[in-house]
Amino acid sequence: MRKLSCFLLVGILLCSGCSKQKDTTTDTTIPEITQDSLTNINYTFSSEDVDARYDTSSAYAIKLDQEQTDVGNSSATYDNKQLMIRNEGTYILSGQLTDGQVIVDAGDNDIVKLVLDSVQVTSNTSSAIYVKNAKKTMLILPEGSASTLSDASSYTYDDTVNEEPNAAVFSKDDLTITGSGSLTVNGNFNHGIFCKDMLVLTGGNINVTSKNDGVKGKDGVACRNITLQIDAQGDGLRASNTTDESKGWIYLSSGTYDIQAAQDGIQAETALEIVQGAITVKSGDGSEAADMKTDFDMITAQSEESSVSKKGIKGTSIIFYDGTYTIDSEDDAVHANGSIEVKGGTFDIKSGDDGIHADETLTISKGTINISYCYEGLEGKEIIMEDGNVDVNAQDDGWNASDVSLNASISRDPNAASSEDAKIIMNGGYAHIFAKGDGVDSNGYFTMNGGVLIIEGPSDGANAPLDYDIEGSITGGTFIAAGSQEMIQTPTTSTNQATVCVLFDSTQSSPTTVNITNDDGIVIRYQVDMAFNALIVSSNQLVTGQTYQLSIGGSSDASSAQGISESGSLQNETQLGQFTLSEDVTVIRQDGSESSVQGAHQMNPMQQGGRPHDHW
């Protein structure tokens, strides 16, 4: 029997009058959003970018074969194991090409569609797919297809000056990947996927491994409706333009992302905006690999370490609208050299440094943030909480407002880190802080207008539950802070409601429930889950001029919200004393007698301003 050649001639009609089509071109699960001035990303997915349909009647079908691949037309050529696409059109690629390459070198206005119909391409000298020139190239992943693209472990560069190409999939012009099939990309030399213009991912199950960055778009990266797995020895997902402020951004509209990166997980040189999605990131070797140090040791270590960044999610400005985030980072979990706004989403964070850090303003408007392990929890020049839920377990400060521009000198004056611009403002929501350093530390102002803020820690005397340099005021909400009295600091003012600070005669063991009652029953009841000898309470339940009883322990029939009871009866408690709130801010001993605190505690230069940070 004569052996059949493995090829299909160009232009053969594969299916008359029919076309392969994506299930849908519209994602109705993506919510409408109002673009925010914080990022200035005004990106809209084009209908072309989300449409995986193609017409087989006008497509060129090419079955790749190591020995005999026949394209039979002037739109594409095959020579020396290189398939060269020279004209606009749709090319259906199937088969296998070992030690070969697909090159797109079309016209400046040409749109080239490569349908990867379970194709396998491996190069021993360069990229598997190299887009040298086109207006846009689209890689379409048909339903049920599974393609693999692998590059060489060492390259013979086409462009020796720029050392390009340098990725398993490399494009000098716009690149879109869409469809519902799967694509595996093995970057054995440098990057996995690298587009020097705009990279758009709108569908498919994409799995990338790389020796350096996993998926990289220079001018911008826009993603929706994808499942993306990245295992990178450099950055995971990156936009890299550093010369144009209008570029170098990342926009994630939806999708599932599982990123493990030796360096940054997701990094935008400028803006980063996430509408929704399920995002898992591990950067570096994770939080457990970080060595938690003292402030002085941290400063010394950072002055000696290399510039390698191992942050989870990083950008100049970042905004989160919704989504779920599981981040385990050796460095900051979320970091911005500008501002961050959290408008929604659920965050589960473990960090070897800050949980969420913004050099400028960090605003939490909505969402649930759980930072179960970190050096410092939230950090920014300004920290503003409008609503949402935040839970922080910090090895040092829970929240820290500092001006990083003032942290340049290790040998600065002890008061140099104080800043009129450093502010912590709580207007609403619920926050719980468990800290071994200061619970809330502002190098300027602390203001609480509403919400619930609970601070537990520290137990040692080197720090305090509340620390501000200029002024601390409470005008509303519920504030409970338990810790050491050695460096205790009360608010300077407490208008519209009273504040009481209790200095205990001895350290109370963990857990201890503290009760403030009056003749009607419970006013404030809360269980403190760490050792403490000082407690600050501010609430609209406390009124200047009225008399209250202080006790610990006991049982109650009271219902609690967020661990706090504000009504109900109490039995079998241990009475300590009785006190009258004589001022807006009253300091007492546990027996009810009035006392005083020294106020703002003075700290050495390392403690007062926190530590300087590597920003990139």
C-alpha positions as CSV (number, residue, x, y, z in Angstrom):
1,M,0.0,0.0,0.0
2,R,1.3,3.5,-0.9
3,K,2.0,5.6,2.3
4,L,-0.2,8.7,2.5
5,S,1.6,12.1,3.0
6,C,0.6,14.0,6.0
7,F,-0.5,17.3,4.6
8,L,-3.5,19.4,3.6
9,L,-3.4,21.8,0.8
10,V,-4.2,25.4,1.4
11,G,-7.7,26.5,0.7
12,I,-9.3,23.0,1.0
13,L,-12.8,23.4,2.1
14,L,-13.0,21.6,5.4
15,C,-16.7,22.2,6.2
16,S,-18.9,23.9,3.7
17,G,-21.1,26.6,5.1
18,C,-20.1,26.0,8.8
19,S,-17.7,27.6,11.2
20,K,-16.2,26.7,14.6
21,Q,-17.6,29.1,17.2
22,K,-17.0,30.1,20.8
23,D,-20.0,29.4,23.1
24,T,-20.6,33.1,23.7
25,T,-18.9,36.4,22.8
26,T,-20.5,38.3,25.7
27,D,-19.6,37.8,29.4
28,T,-22.7,38.7,31.3
29,T,-21.1,37.8,34.7
30,I,-18.8,40.8,34.6
31,P,-20.4,43.7,36.6
32,E,-20.7,47.2,35.2
33,I,-18.2,49.5,36.9
34,T,-17.5,53.1,36.9
35,Q,-13.9,53.8,35.9
36,D,-12.0,55.3,38.7
37,S,-9.5,58.2,38.4
38,L,-7.1,56.3,40.6
39,T,-5.9,54.1,37.8
40,N,-7.1,55.9,34.6
41,I,-7.4,52.6,32.9
42,N,-10.2,53.1,30.3
43,Y,-9.8,49.8,28.5
44,T,-12.7,48.1,26.6
45,F,-12.4,44.7,25.1
46,S,-13.1,44.8,21.4
47,S,-15.6,42.4,19.9
48,E,-12.8,41.0,17.8
49,D,-10.7,40.2,20.9
50,V,-13.5,38.1,22.5
51,D,-14.7,36.4,19.4
52,A,-13.2,33.0,18.9
53,R,-15.2,32.2,15.8
54,Y,-13.5,31.6,12.5
55,D,-14.8,30.6,9.0
56,T,-13.3,27.3,7.8
57,S,-14.4,28.0,4.3
58,S,-12.0,30.9,3.9
59,A,-9.3,29.6,6.2
60,Y,-6.0,28.0,5.3
61,A,-5.6,24.6,6.9
62,I,-2.0,23.5,7.4
63,K,-1.1,20.2,9.0
64,L,2.5,20.5,10.3
65,D,4.7,17.5,9.7
66,Q,8.4,17.3,10.3
67,E,9.2,15.7,6.9
68,Q,6.5,17.1,4.6
69,T,4.4,20.2,5.2
70,D,2.8,21.6,2.1
71,V,1.1,25.0,2.3
72,G,0.8,25.4,-1.5
73,N,0.1,29.1,-1.7
74,S,1.8,32.5,-1.5
75,S,0.3,33.5,1.8
76,A,2.5,31.1,3.7
77,T,5.7,29.2,3.0
78,Y,7.5,26.3,4.7
79,D,11.2,26.0,4.5
80,N,13.9,24.6,6.8
81,K,11.2,23.7,9.4
82,Q,9.9,27.2,9.5
83,L,6.3,28.0,8.7
84,M,6.2,31.6,7.5
85,I,2.9,33.5,7.5
86,R,3.1,36.6,5.2
87,N,-0.5,37.8,4.7
88,E,-3.6,38.5,6.6
89,G,-6.0,35.6,7.0
90,T,-7.0,32.6,9.2
91,Y,-4.6,29.7,9.4
92,I,-5.7,26.4,11.0
93,L,-2.6,24.7,12.4
94,S,-2.6,21.1,13.5
95,G,0.0,18.3,13.7
96,Q,3.4,18.4,15.2
97,L,6.6,20.3,14.4
98,T,9.8,19.3,16.3
99,D,12.8,21.6,16.0
100,G,10.7,24.1,14.0
101,Q,9.0,27.5,14.3
102,V,5.9,29.4,13.2
103,I,6.8,33.0,12.1
104,V,4.3,35.8,11.4
105,D,5.8,38.4,9.1
106,A,2.8,40.1,7.6
107,G,1.9,43.7,6.6
108,D,1.6,46.6,9.1
109,N,-2.2,46.6,8.7
110,D,-2.7,42.8,8.6
111,I,-4.7,40.8,11.2
112,V,-3.5,37.2,11.4
113,K,-5.5,34.5,13.1
114,L,-3.6,31.3,14.0
115,V,-6.1,28.6,15.1
116,L,-4.1,26.2,17.3
117,D,-6.0,22.9,16.7
118,S,-4.1,20.6,19.1
119,V,-0.8,21.7,17.5
120,Q,2.6,20.8,19.0
121,V,5.5,23.1,18.1
122,T,9.0,22.8,19.6
123,S,12.1,24.9,18.6
124,N,15.7,24.0,19.4
125,T,17.0,27.4,18.5
126,S,14.4,30.1,19.2
127,S,10.7,30.8,19.9
128,A,8.0,28.3,19.0
129,I,5.8,31.2,17.7
130,Y,7.5,34.4,16.6
131,V,5.4,37.4,15.5
132,K,7.8,39.6,13.7
133,N,5.3,42.0,12.1
134,A,1.5,42.4,11.9
135,K,-1.1,44.8,13.1
136,K,-2.4,42.1,15.4
137,T,-2.0,38.4,15.8
138,M,-4.7,36.2,17.4
139,L,-4.1,32.7,18.8
140,I,-7.4,30.9,18.8
141,L,-7.9,27.9,21.0
142,P,-10.8,25.8,19.6
143,E,-13.1,23.9,22.0
144,G,-11.6,20.6,23.0
145,S,-8.2,21.4,21.6
146,A,-4.9,21.0,23.5
147,S,-1.8,22.6,22.1
148,T,1.8,22.9,23.4
149,L,4.4,25.5,22.4
150,S,8.0,25.1,23.7
151,D,11.1,27.1,22.9
152,A,14.8,26.3,23.0
153,S,17.0,26.4,26.1
154,S,19.5,28.5,24.2
155,Y,18.8,30.9,21.4
156,T,20.1,32.0,18.0
157,Y,18.7,35.6,18.0
158,D,17.0,37.0,14.9
159,D,17.7,40.5,16.4
160,T,21.1,40.3,18.0
161,V,21.1,44.0,19.1
162,N,17.9,43.6,21.1
163,E,18.4,39.9,21.8
164,E,15.0,39.0,20.3
165,P,12.9,37.0,20.3
166,N,13.3,35.8,23.8
167,A,10.1,33.9,24.7
168,A,8.4,30.7,23.7
169,V,5.6,32.9,22.3
170,F,7.0,36.2,21.2
171,S,5.2,39.1,19.5
172,K,6.5,42.5,18.5
173,D,3.0,43.7,17.9
174,D,-0.5,43.3,19.5
175,L,-1.3,39.7,20.5
176,T,-4.6,38.2,21.5
177,I,-5.2,34.7,22.9
178,T,-8.9,33.6,23.0
179,G,-11.1,30.5,22.7
180,S,-12.1,27.6,25.1
181,G,-9.3,25.1,24.4
182,S,-6.1,24.6,26.4
183,L,-2.6,25.9,25.7
184,T,0.6,24.8,27.4
185,V,3.6,27.1,27.0
186,N,7.1,26.1,28.1
187,G,9.6,29.0,28.3
188,N,12.8,27.1,28.5
189,F,15.1,30.0,27.9
190,N,13.6,33.2,29.2
191,H,9.9,34.3,29.2
192,G,6.9,32.2,28.5
193,I,4.7,34.6,26.6
194,F,6.0,38.1,25.8
195,C,4.2,40.8,23.7
196,K,6.0,44.1,23.1
197,D,2.7,45.9,22.5
198,M,-0.7,45.1,23.9
199,L,-1.4,41.6,25.2
200,V,-5.0,40.5,25.5
201,L,-6.2,37.2,27.0
202,T,-9.9,36.5,26.7
203,G,-10.4,32.8,26.9
204,G,-8.9,29.3,27.2
205,N,-7.0,27.3,29.8
206,I,-3.4,28.6,29.6
207,N,-0.6,26.9,31.5
208,V,2.8,28.7,31.4
209,T,6.2,27.7,32.9
210,S,9.2,29.9,32.4
211,K,12.8,30.5,33.3
212,N,12.0,34.2,33.7
213,D,8.7,36.1,33.5
214,G,5.7,33.9,32.8
215,V,3.2,36.2,30.9
216,K,4.4,39.6,29.9
217,G,2.9,42.5,27.9
218,K,5.0,45.6,27.6
219,D,2.4,48.2,26.9
220,G,-0.5,46.6,28.7
221,V,-2.1,43.3,29.7
222,A,-5.9,42.9,29.6
223,C,-7.5,39.6,30.7
224,R,-11.0,38.2,31.1
225,N,-12.7,34.8,31.1
226,I,-9.5,32.9,31.3
227,T,-7.9,30.2,33.4
228,L,-4.3,31.0,33.8
229,Q,-1.6,29.0,35.6
230,I,1.9,30.4,35.8
231,D,5.0,28.9,37.3
232,A,7.8,31.5,36.8
233,Q,11.3,31.9,37.9
234,G,10.9,35.6,37.4
235,D,7.7,37.6,37.7
236,G,4.4,35.8,37.1
237,L,2.1,38.3,35.2
238,R,3.8,41.5,34.2
239,A,3.3,44.8,32.2
240,S,6.8,46.2,31.7
241,N,6.7,49.6,30.0
242,T,8.6,52.1,32.2
243,T,9.0,55.0,29.7
244,D,5.3,55.9,29.1
245,E,3.0,56.6,32.0
246,S,0.0,55.8,29.9
247,K,1.2,52.3,29.4
248,G,2.6,49.5,31.5
249,W,-0.7,48.7,33.1
250,I,-2.7,45.5,33.9
251,Y,-6.5,45.1,33.8
252,L,-8.1,41.9,35.0
253,S,-11.8,41.8,34.3
254,S,-12.5,38.2,35.3
255,G,-11.0,34.7,35.3
256,T,-9.1,32.3,37.5
257,Y,-5.4,32.9,38.1
258,D,-3.0,30.6,39.9
259,I,0.5,32.2,40.0
260,Q,3.7,31.0,41.6
261,A,6.6,33.3,40.9
262,A,10.2,33.5,42.3
263,Q,9.8,37.3,42.1
264,D,6.6,39.4,41.9
265,G,3.4,37.5,41.3
266,I,1.5,40.3,39.5
267,Q,3.4,43.4,38.6
268,A,2.3,46.5,36.7
269,E,4.8,49.3,36.1
270,T,1.9,51.8,36.3
271,A,-1.7,51.1,37.1
272,L,-3.4,47.8,38.1
273,E,-7.1,47.3,38.1
274,I,-9.0,44.1,39.1
275,V,-12.7,44.0,38.6
276,Q,-13.2,40.4,39.8
277,G,-11.7,36.9,39.5
278,A,-10.3,34.1,41.7
279,I,-6.6,35.0,42.2
280,T,-4.0,32.8,44.0
281,V,-0.5,34.1,44.2
282,K,2.7,32.8,45.9
283,S,5.7,35.1,45.5
284,G,9.3,34.1,46.4
285,D,9.2,31.2,48.8
286,G,6.2,32.6,50.6
287,S,5.8,34.3,54.0
288,E,7.5,31.5,55.9
289,A,10.7,32.2,54.1
290,A,10.9,35.8,55.4
291,D,12.9,36.4,58.5
292,M,10.9,38.6,60.8
293,K,13.4,41.1,62.3
294,T,13.6,44.1,64.6
295,D,13.3,47.5,63.0
296,F,17.1,48.0,63.1
297,D,17.8,44.6,61.6
298,M,15.2,45.1,58.9
299,I,16.8,48.4,57.9
300,T,20.2,46.8,57.9
301,A,19.0,43.9,55.9
302,Q,17.3,46.0,53.3
303,S,20.4,48.1,52.8
304,E,22.3,45.0,52.0
305,E,19.9,43.0,49.9
306,S,19.6,43.0,46.2
307,S,16.9,44.8,44.3
308,V,15.0,41.5,43.7
309,S,11.3,42.1,44.6
310,K,9.1,39.3,45.8
311,K,5.8,41.0,46.3
312,G,2.4,39.4,45.6
313,I,0.6,42.1,43.7
314,K,2.3,45.3,42.8
315,G,1.6,48.5,40.8
316,T,2.0,52.2,41.0
317,S,-1.7,52.6,41.7
318,I,-4.1,49.7,42.4
319,I,-7.8,49.3,42.7
320,F,-9.8,46.2,43.6
321,Y,-13.5,46.1,42.8
322,D,-14.3,42.5,43.8
323,G,-12.8,39.0,43.6
324,T,-11.1,36.5,45.9
325,Y,-7.4,36.8,46.7
326,T,-5.2,34.2,48.3
327,I,-1.7,35.6,48.7
328,D,1.4,34.1,50.3
329,S,4.3,36.5,49.7
330,E,7.8,36.6,50.9
331,D,7.7,40.4,50.6
332,D,4.6,42.7,50.7
333,A,1.4,40.9,49.7
334,V,-0.1,44.0,48.0
335,H,2.2,47.0,47.3
336,A,1.7,50.4,45.5
337,N,4.2,53.2,45.1
338,G,1.1,55.4,44.9
339,S,-2.4,54.7,46.2
340,I,-4.6,51.6,46.7
341,E,-8.3,51.4,46.9
342,V,-10.2,48.3,48.0
343,K,-13.8,48.6,46.9
344,G,-14.7,45.0,47.5
345,G,-13.3,41.4,47.4
346,T,-12.2,38.8,49.9
347,F,-8.5,38.7,50.8
348,D,-6.7,35.9,52.6
349,I,-3.1,37.2,53.1
350,K,0.1,35.8,54.5
351,S,3.1,38.2,54.1
352,G,6.7,38.2,55.1
353,D,6.5,42.0,55.2
354,D,3.4,44.3,54.9
355,G,0.0,42.8,54.2
356,I,-1.1,45.9,52.2
357,H,1.3,48.8,51.6
358,A,0.7,52.1,49.8
359,D,3.2,54.9,49.7
360,E,0.4,57.3,49.4
361,T,-3.3,56.6,50.4
362,L,-4.8,53.2,51.3
363,T,-8.6,53.4,51.2
364,I,-10.8,50.5,52.2
365,S,-14.4,51.1,51.1
366,K,-15.7,47.6,51.2
367,G,-14.6,44.0,51.3
368,T,-13.2,41.4,53.7
369,I,-9.4,41.4,54.4
370,N,-7.9,38.8,56.6
371,I,-4.1,39.2,57.1
372,S,-3.2,36.2,59.3
373,Y,0.5,36.6,59.2
374,C,2.7,39.7,58.4
375,Y,5.3,42.1,59.7
376,E,2.9,45.0,59.5
377,G,-0.7,44.7,58.4
378,L,-1.7,47.9,56.7
379,E,0.7,50.7,55.8
380,G,0.3,54.0,54.0
381,K,0.8,57.7,54.3
382,E,-2.9,57.8,54.8
383,I,-5.0,54.8,55.9
384,I,-8.8,55.5,55.4
385,M,-11.4,52.9,56.3
386,E,-14.9,53.7,55.1
387,D,-16.5,50.2,55.5
388,G,-15.7,46.5,55.2
389,N,-14.0,44.0,57.6
390,V,-10.3,43.9,58.4
391,D,-8.5,41.4,60.6
392,V,-4.8,41.7,61.1
393,N,-2.3,39.5,63.0
394,A,1.0,41.4,63.0
395,Q,4.5,40.7,64.2
396,D,5.0,44.4,64.5
397,D,2.5,47.3,64.0
398,G,-1.0,46.5,63.0
399,W,-1.7,49.7,61.0
400,N,1.1,52.2,60.4
401,A,0.7,55.6,58.8
402,S,4.0,57.0,57.8
403,D,5.5,59.2,55.1
404,V,8.1,57.1,53.4
405,S,9.9,60.2,52.0
406,L,10.9,61.0,55.6
407,N,12.4,57.6,56.2
408,A,15.5,58.0,54.0
409,S,18.0,58.4,56.8
410,I,18.7,55.8,59.5
411,S,20.4,58.4,61.7
412,R,17.6,61.0,61.5
413,D,16.3,63.0,64.5
414,P,13.9,61.0,66.7
415,N,11.0,63.4,65.8
416,A,11.9,63.6,62.1
417,A,9.4,61.0,61.1
418,S,6.4,62.9,62.4
419,S,4.4,64.2,59.5
420,E,1.3,66.4,59.0
421,D,0.4,64.2,56.1
422,A,0.4,60.9,58.0
423,K,-3.2,60.0,58.9
424,I,-5.3,57.1,60.1
425,I,-9.0,57.8,59.6
426,M,-11.7,55.3,60.5
427,N,-15.2,56.3,59.4
428,G,-16.9,52.9,59.4
429,G,-16.6,49.1,59.1
430,Y,-15.1,46.6,61.5
431,A,-11.4,46.1,62.2
432,H,-9.7,43.8,64.6
433,I,-5.9,44.1,65.2
434,F,-3.7,41.6,67.0
435,A,-0.2,43.2,67.2
436,K,3.2,42.5,68.8
437,G,4.2,46.1,68.0
438,D,2.0,49.2,68.1
439,G,-1.6,48.3,67.3
440,V,-2.4,51.5,65.5
441,D,0.6,53.8,64.8
442,S,0.3,57.1,63.1
443,N,3.2,59.4,62.6
444,G,0.7,62.2,62.4
445,Y,-3.0,62.0,63.2
446,F,-5.4,59.3,64.4
447,T,-9.1,60.1,63.9
448,M,-12.1,57.7,64.5
449,N,-15.5,58.9,63.4
450,G,-17.4,55.6,63.3
451,G,-17.2,51.8,63.0
452,V,-15.7,49.3,65.4
453,L,-11.9,49.2,66.0
454,I,-10.6,46.5,68.4
455,I,-6.9,46.4,69.2
456,E,-5.2,43.6,71.2
457,G,-1.6,44.1,71.9
458,P,1.1,44.5,72.6
459,S,1.8,42.7,75.8
460,D,5.3,44.0,76.2
461,G,6.1,47.6,77.3
462,A,8.1,48.7,74.2
463,N,5.0,49.6,72.2
464,A,1.4,50.6,72.7
465,P,-2.1,49.7,71.4
466,L,-2.5,53.3,70.2
467,D,0.4,55.5,69.1
468,Y,0.1,58.9,67.3
469,D,2.6,61.7,67.0
470,I,0.4,64.8,66.6
471,E,-3.2,64.3,67.6
472,G,-5.7,61.5,68.3
473,S,-9.4,62.1,68.3
474,I,-12.5,60.0,68.6
475,T,-15.9,61.4,67.6
476,G,-17.9,58.2,67.1
477,G,-17.9,54.4,66.8
478,T,-16.6,51.8,69.3
479,F,-13.0,51.7,70.2
480,I,-11.4,49.0,72.4
481,A,-7.7,48.7,72.9
482,A,-5.9,46.4,75.3
483,G,-2.2,46.1,75.9
484,S,0.7,47.3,78.0
485,Q,0.4,50.4,80.1
486,E,4.1,51.3,80.1
487,M,3.8,53.3,76.8
488,I,0.0,53.8,76.9
489,Q,-1.4,56.7,75.0
490,T,-5.0,57.9,75.1
491,P,-6.8,60.1,72.6
492,T,-6.2,63.8,73.0
493,T,-9.9,64.5,72.4
494,S,-13.1,62.4,72.6
495,T,-16.1,64.5,71.5
496,N,-19.7,63.3,71.4
497,Q,-18.8,60.3,73.5
498,A,-16.6,59.5,76.4
499,T,-13.4,57.5,76.6
500,V,-12.0,55.7,79.6
501,C,-8.5,54.3,80.1
502,V,-8.1,51.6,82.8
503,L,-4.7,50.9,84.3
504,F,-4.7,47.5,86.0
505,D,-2.6,46.7,89.1
506,S,-1.3,43.5,87.6
507,T,-1.2,41.8,84.2
508,Q,-4.5,40.1,83.3
509,S,-4.0,36.7,81.8
510,S,-5.4,35.5,78.5
511,P,-8.3,35.3,78.0
512,T,-9.9,37.9,80.4
513,T,-13.4,39.4,79.9
514,V,-13.7,43.0,81.0
515,N,-17.1,44.4,82.0
516,I,-18.3,48.0,82.3
517,T,-21.7,48.1,83.8
518,N,-24.2,50.5,85.4
519,D,-27.5,50.1,87.3
520,D,-29.2,48.9,84.1
521,G,-26.7,46.1,83.4
522,I,-23.9,45.7,80.8
523,V,-22.7,48.8,79.0
524,I,-19.6,47.3,77.4
525,R,-18.4,43.7,77.7
526,Y,-15.5,42.3,75.8
527,Q,-13.1,39.3,76.1
528,V,-9.4,40.1,75.5
529,D,-7.5,37.2,74.1
530,M,-4.0,38.3,75.1
531,A,-2.2,39.4,78.3
532,F,-2.7,43.0,79.1
533,N,-2.6,45.6,82.0
534,A,-4.2,48.6,80.3
535,L,-7.5,49.0,78.5
536,I,-9.0,51.9,76.6
537,V,-12.7,52.0,75.7
538,S,-14.6,54.6,73.8
539,S,-18.3,54.2,72.9
540,N,-21.5,56.2,72.6
541,Q,-22.6,54.0,75.6
542,L,-20.3,56.0,77.8
543,V,-21.4,59.4,79.0
544,T,-19.4,62.0,80.8
545,G,-20.7,62.6,84.3
546,Q,-22.2,59.2,84.8
547,T,-20.9,56.5,87.2
548,Y,-20.0,52.9,86.2
549,Q,-18.7,49.7,87.7
550,L,-15.6,47.9,86.5
551,S,-15.4,44.1,86.8
552,I,-13.8,41.1,85.1
553,G,-15.0,37.6,84.3
554,G,-18.5,36.4,85.0
555,S,-21.2,35.0,82.8
556,S,-23.9,36.8,80.9
557,D,-27.1,36.2,78.9
558,A,-26.1,39.1,76.6
559,S,-26.0,38.8,72.9
560,S,-22.8,40.1,71.2
561,A,-22.0,41.7,67.9
562,Q,-18.4,41.4,66.8
563,G,-17.5,40.1,70.2
564,I,-18.9,43.2,72.0
565,S,-21.9,43.1,74.3
566,E,-23.7,46.4,75.0
567,S,-26.7,45.2,77.1
568,G,-27.8,42.3,79.2
569,S,-27.3,41.1,82.8
570,L,-24.1,39.8,84.4
571,Q,-23.5,37.1,87.1
572,N,-20.6,35.9,89.2
573,E,-18.2,38.7,88.0
574,T,-15.2,39.9,90.1
575,Q,-15.8,43.5,91.1
576,L,-12.8,45.8,90.8
577,G,-14.0,49.3,91.4
578,Q,-16.5,52.1,90.6
579,F,-15.7,55.3,88.6
580,T,-17.2,58.4,87.3
581,L,-16.4,59.8,83.9
582,S,-15.3,63.3,84.9
583,E,-13.9,64.3,81.5
584,D,-14.2,63.3,77.9
585,V,-11.1,61.2,78.3
586,T,-10.8,59.8,81.9
587,V,-7.8,57.7,83.1
588,I,-8.4,55.5,86.2
589,R,-6.8,52.7,88.2
590,Q,-8.7,49.5,88.4
591,D,-10.2,50.5,91.8
592,G,-11.9,53.5,90.1
593,S,-9.5,56.2,91.4
594,E,-8.4,58.7,88.9
595,S,-4.9,58.5,87.4
596,S,-2.9,59.8,84.5
597,V,-0.7,58.7,81.6
598,Q,2.2,60.5,80.1
599,G,0.6,60.7,76.7
600,A,2.6,60.5,73.5
601,H,5.5,58.1,74.1
602,Q,8.9,59.0,72.8
603,M,10.6,56.4,70.7
604,N,14.0,55.9,69.2
605,P,14.5,56.7,65.5
606,M,14.0,53.1,64.5
607,Q,10.7,52.7,66.3
608,Q,9.1,56.1,65.6
609,G,9.0,56.1,61.9
610,G,8.9,52.4,61.2
611,R,11.4,51.1,58.7
612,P,12.1,52.3,55.2
613,H,10.8,50.0,52.4
614,D,12.1,48.8,49.1
615,H,9.5,50.0,46.7
616,W,10.4,48.0,43.6
